[in-house]
Amino acid sequence: MTTPVGHFLIDLKSFNMPDPHYHMQLPYFMRLSINPPFGIHYAHDPGHPASHGCVRIGSMQNAITLYKLSPVGTDVLIQ
């Protein structure tokens, strides 16, 4: 699935969110929408679409930094 475009708010954060679709953990997860459910998190980029629309951050350090700098309520624009 492609990543939805638009304005979103980070409405939930979790250091290690369980993903029921892929049966794995999503480190430094910041949820942007409940319907469809997607967010921003650390993950390896396999080079092809392989998620339910999430934005993957390929560097653990960058994911940690963004997670620390982005409180719940942060406005996110995806174009």
SERO-4910 file (N, C-alpha, C, O; in steps of 0.05 Angstrom, whole numbers):
BEGIN
 pado doro    nc1    nc2    nc3   cac1   cac2   cac3    cc1    cc2    cc3    oc1    oc2    oc3
  Met    A     17    -24      0      0      0      0     18     25      0     39     25     13
  Thr    A     10     45    -14     25     70    -14     19     87     11     -1     83     24
  Thr    A     37    104     17     34    122     40     13    143     33     15    156     13
  Pro    A     -7    147     50    -27    167     45    -14    195     46      5    200     61
  Val    A    -25    214     30    -15    241     30    -35    258     46    -59    252     48
  Gly    A    -25    281     56    -42    299     71    -30    309     96     -7    303    102
  His    A    -46    323    112    -38    333    139    -47    312    160    -70    303    159
  Phe    A    -29    306    178    -35    287    199    -23    298    225     -5    315    225
  Leu    A    -32    287    247    -21    293    273    -10    268    286    -23    247    283
  Ile    A     12    269    298     22    247    314      3    244    338      2    262    354
  Asp    A    -12    222    339    -31    219    361    -24    197    381    -38    193    401
  Leu    A     -2    183    375      7    162    394     37    157    388     45    157    365
  Lys    A     52    152    409     80    145    406     86    120    423     75    116    444
  Ser    A    103    103    412    111     78    426    140     72    419    147     71    396
  Phe    A    156     66    439    184     58    434    185     32    418    204     28    402
  Asn    A    166     15    421    167    -11    408    138    -22    404    129    -38    420
  Met    A    125    -12    383     97    -19    378     94    -46    364    108    -50    344
  Pro    A     78    -64    375     73    -89    361     56    -84    336     37    -69    336
  Asp    A     64    -98    314     49    -96    289     34   -122    284     47   -143    279
  Pro    A      7   -122    285     -8   -147    282     -8   -158    254    -12   -182    250
  His    A     -2   -141    234     -2   -150    206     22   -166    199     21   -187    186
  Tyr    A     46   -156    208     71   -169    201     83   -185    224    104   -197    221
  His    A     70   -185    248     80   -200    271    108   -193    278    126   -210    281
  Met    A    113   -167    281    139   -156    288    136   -131    305    114   -122    308
  Gln    A    158   -121    315    158    -96    330    166    -73    312    182    -76    294
  Leu    A    154    -49    317    160    -25    302    174     -5    321    161      9    336
  Pro    A    201     -4    320    215     13    338    211     43    333    209     51    309
  Tyr    A    208     58    354    204     88    352    181     95    335    183    112    317
  Phe    A    158     82    340    134     86    324    119    111    333    115    116    356
  Met    A    110    126    313     93    150    317     69    147    298     72    149    274
  Arg    A     46    142    310     22    138    294     11    164    283     10    184    297
  Leu    A      3    163    257     -8    186    244    -37    183    238    -52    203    235
  Ser    A    -47    159    237    -75    155    230    -84    127    241    -68    108    242
  Ile    A   -109    126    249   -121    100    257   -134     87    233   -135     62    232
  Asn    A   -144    103    214   -158     91    191   -151    106    166   -161    128    161
  Pro    A   -133     95    149   -120     69    153    -98     72    174    -86     93    177
  Pro    A    -91     50    188    -70     52    208    -42     54    196    -34     36    181
  Phe    A    -28     75    201     -1     78    192     14     99    208      1    114    223
  Gly    A     40     99    206     56    118    221     84    120    210     89    113    187
  Ile    A    102    130    227    130    133    221    145    116    241    139    116    265
  His    A    165    101    232    181     85    250    207     76    237    211     79    213
  Tyr    A    226     66    254    251     55    243    244     29    230    229     13    241
  Ala    A    257     24    207    255     -2    194    275     -2    170    281     18    159
  His    A    284    -26    164    301    -30    141    283    -25    116    260    -33    115
  Asp    A    295    -12     96    281     -7     71    289    -29     51    312    -29     42
  Pro    A    270    -47     44    277    -68     25    279    -59     -4    286    -75    -22
  Gly    A    272    -34     -9    274    -24    -37    249    -27    -53    249    -21    -77
  His    A    228    -35    -40    202    -38    -54    180    -35    -33    185    -39     -9
  Pro    A    155    -28    -41    134    -25    -22    129    -51     -7    126    -72    -19
  Ala    A    129    -49     19    125    -73     36    113    -66     63    121    -77     83
  Ser    A     93    -49     62     80    -41     87     51    -33     82     42    -35     59
  His    A     38    -24    103     11    -14    100     10     16     99     -8     29    109
  Gly    A     31     28     87     32     56     84     51     71    102     53     96    101
  Cys    A     64     57    120     82     70    139    106     84    125    114     76    104
  Val    A    116    104    138    140    118    130    163    105    145    163    106    170
  Arg    A    182     94    132    205     81    144    228    100    147    235    114    128
  Ile    A    241     99    170    266    114    174    288     93    175    288     76    193
  Gly    A    306     94    156    326     73    153    350     74    172    365     55    174
  Ser    A    353     96    186    375     99    205    363     99    233    345    115    239
  Met    A    373     81    250    363     80    278    368    107    292    350    116    306
  Gln    A    391    119    288    397    144    301    378    166    292    369    182    308
  Asn    A    372    167    266    352    187    256    325    182    268    310    201    274
  Ala    A    317    157    270    291    150    282    289    159    311    269    169    320
  Ile    A    311    154    326    311    162    354    309    193    356    294    203    373
  Thr    A    325    207    340    325    236    341    297    247    334    287    264    348
  Leu    A    285    237    312    258    247    305    238    241    326    221    257    332
  Tyr    A    240    217    338    221    209    359    223    228    383    203    236    394
  Lys    A    248    235    391    252    253    413    242    281    408    233    295    426
  Leu    A    245    290    383    238    318    375    208    322    368    200    344    364
  Ser    A    193    300    367    165    302    357    145    292    378    140    269    380
  Pro    A    135    311    394    115    303    414     88    296    402     83    304    379
  Val    A     72    282    417     44    277    409     31    304    403     34    323    418
  Gly    A     17    306    380      5    332    372     21    345    350     11    365    338
  Thr    A     45    335    343     61    347    322     47    344    295     37    322    288
  Asp    A     45    365    280     33    366    253     53    354    233     77    362    233
  Val    A     44    335    216     61    323    196     48    326    169     24    320    166
  Leu    A     63    336    150     53    339    122     67    319    105     92    318    104
  Ile    A     52    302     91     63    282     72     53    290     45     29    291     40
  Gln    A     72    295     27     65    304     -1     72    282    -21     67    286    -45
***
